[in-house]
Each structure stands twice: as structure tokens, then as C-alpha cells.
Amino acid sequence: MTIPRFLLSAAFVLASAPAHALDFKTIGAPSVILYDAPSVKGGKLFIALRGMPVEVVLTYGEWVRVRDANGDLAWAEAKSLSARRNVVVRTANAKVRGGADSDASLLMTADKGVLLELIDAQTSSWIKVKHRDGITGYIRATDVWGI
């Protein structure tokens, strides 16, 4: 009797969730195919582009089960991920400020879906980020996904 693939995947995710909670990485290759199983013979779900943040929920040999900002789960080859950290803006008109305070000067407004490099996540409700144009500032942690 064979166990359906999705049940095995679900069991792996549930068993590993506490051990890998909040283990974020970034897609490091120019583009990566994400699969429904830990094999290149699995079904191709979609293509992830360089810089996309993902949460690693399970490691299985040379493969990792990842969750994206939409909550979708897929498998990727571990070698395609980078330790560099990015976050994605999840609210419209998120404010990037000169300091970790809502009264600090406004440096830029980021639309939903904008990628920002994570510089420092040590501040409790604010994180330090950098836009690809070089603007570095602070954004509310609740306005982004990937930390």
C-alpha cells in the first residue's frame, strides 16, 4: 500500500515545524523552479525569481520545503537558496523612515510586493531595510513578510 505523496509532505511539515520555525532564506539563483515533491520529476508549480524571501519549513536531503509570502508550500533544491535576507512589503504604502519611530523623517513609501534587503531585525517593532536604489531606513515589522 502506498501513502499519497501529499500526506507524506504534510507529515514532514508538521513534524519539522518547531525545529525550523522562522528559518528564512532568499532565492539566490536567477530563477528557481518550485516543485510539488522533492524531486525534479515532481510537478512544476511555479518559478521563483532571485531575491524572493522564503521560509524553510523542512530539509530533506538536498531539498527544502519552503513557504512563500502567500503561504503556499513548495519544494526547492537547497543549493538554490541564499542566506542573504530579503523581506517583501505586504501592505500598501508602507513607510520607510529615517529612524525606528513613526515620527522620524519619511524616506520613501513602498508599495505592496516591493522587495527590501533586511539589514537588521534586532529592533522589536521596527526593522532596518535597504531598497535596491540605496535608500536605507526603518519599516514597521508588521508591514513586511520574511522576518
C-alpha positions, 0 to 999 in steps of 0.5 A: 500500500502506498501513502499519497505523496501529499500526506507524506509532505504534510507529515514532514511539515508538521513534524519539522515545524518547531525545529525550523520555525522562522528559518528564512532564506532568499532565492539566490539563483536567477530563477528557481523552479518550485516543485510539488515533491522533492524531486525534479520529476515532481510537478512544476508549480511555479518559478521563483525569481532571485531575491524572493524571501522564503521560509524553510519549513523542512530539509530533506536531503538536498531539498527544502520545503519552503513557504512563500509570502502567500503561504503556499508550500513548495519544494526547492533544491537547497543549493538554490537558496541564499542566506542573504535576507530579503523581506517583501512589503505586504501592505500598501504604502508602507513607510520607510523612515529615517529612524525606528519611530513613526515620527522620524523623517519619511524616506520613501513609501513602498508599495505592496510586493516591493522587495527590501534587503533586511539589514537588521531585525534586532529592533522589536517593532521596527526593522532596518531595510535597504531598497535596491536604489540605496535608500536605507531606513526603518519599516514597521515589522508588521508591514513586511513578510520574511522576518 
